[in-house]
Amino acid sequence: MQPKKSFGVECPVARTLECIGEWWSILILRDAFQGFTRFDEFQKSLGIAPNILSRRLAHLTQAGLFERRRYQARPPRHEYVLTAKGRDLFPVMMAIFAWGNRHLAAKGETFLMAERATARVLKPLMVDAESLMPLSPASVILIAGPRATAGTHARLASLRALRPDTPLAKG
C-alpha cells in the first residue's frame, strides 16, 4: 500500500519506490533486461492478467522507463523497449537478484549471474566510481544535497546525532 500523502518527496528511495516499487513492475523490468519487449512475451513469462500488464506497462512508459514502439500495423502491435533511464536500473535489479540469492535461496540458487561472453559466474559489488572503494553501511552516510530543504537538513542532522561515531563527509 502506498502512502496517501507526498511522504518523502525529497528522498530518492521514496521517489524510486513510487516509480517502480510494485511487484509486477519489478518483474516486468527483470524480463526486459533479459530481452523481452512484447506484451505477449511479458504475459507468458509472468502469468499476469492482461489488464494488469497493460496498466503496469503504461505506468512504466509514462515514467520514462520504456518507449512504446509500433512493430506491426494490422492489427496494431507495440513493443516496449527500455530507455536509457530504464537501462540505468540494471545495477539495482542485479543488486536485488544478488541479495535474493544470498539470503532467500535456502536450498541453493536457481539462477546465477554470468558474464555473457564466457558464462563465468559473477559476484556483483557496488563501488564508488572515483576511488573504486566498496560501498557499505560502514563507509557511506547520507548528506544533504544542493536542493535539500531545511526539514531534510534537520532530519539528517538528527540521524547523525543518533550515531555520534559517524564521521561527517566533507564536501
C-alpha positions, 0 to 999 in steps of 0.5 A, a space after each residue: 500500500 502506498 502512502 496517501 500523502 507526498 511522504 518523502 518527496 525529497 528522498 530518492 528511495 521514496 521517489 524510486 519506490 513510487 516509480 517502480 516499487 510494485 511487484 509486477 513492475 519489478 518483474 516486468 523490468 527483470 524480463 526486459 533486461 533479459 530481452 523481452 519487449 512484447 506484451 505477449 512475451 511479458 504475459 507468458 513469462 509472468 502469468 499476469 492478467 492482461 489488464 494488469 500488464 497493460 496498466 503496469 506497462 503504461 505506468 512504466 512508459 509514462 515514467 520514462 522507463 520504456 518507449 512504446 514502439 509500433 512493430 506491426 500495423 494490422 492489427 496494431 502491435 507495440 513493443 516496449 523497449 527500455 530507455 536509457 533511464 530504464 537501462 540505468 536500473 540494471 545495477 539495482 535489479 542485479 543488486 536485488 537478484 544478488 541479495 535474493 540469492 544470498 539470503 532467500 535461496 535456502 536450498 541453493 540458487 536457481 539462477 546465477 549471474 554470468 558474464 555473457 561472453 564466457 558464462 563465468 559466474 559473477 559476484 556483483 559489488 557496488 563501488 564508488 566510481 572515483 576511488 573504486 572503494 566498496 560501498 557499505 553501511 560502514 563507509 557511506 552516510 547520507 548528506 544533504 544535497 544542493 536542493 535539500 530543504 531545511 526539514 531534510 537538513 534537520 532530519 539528517 542532522 538528527 540521524 547523525 546525532 543518533 550515531 555520534 561515531 559517524 564521521 561527517 563527509 566533507 564536501 
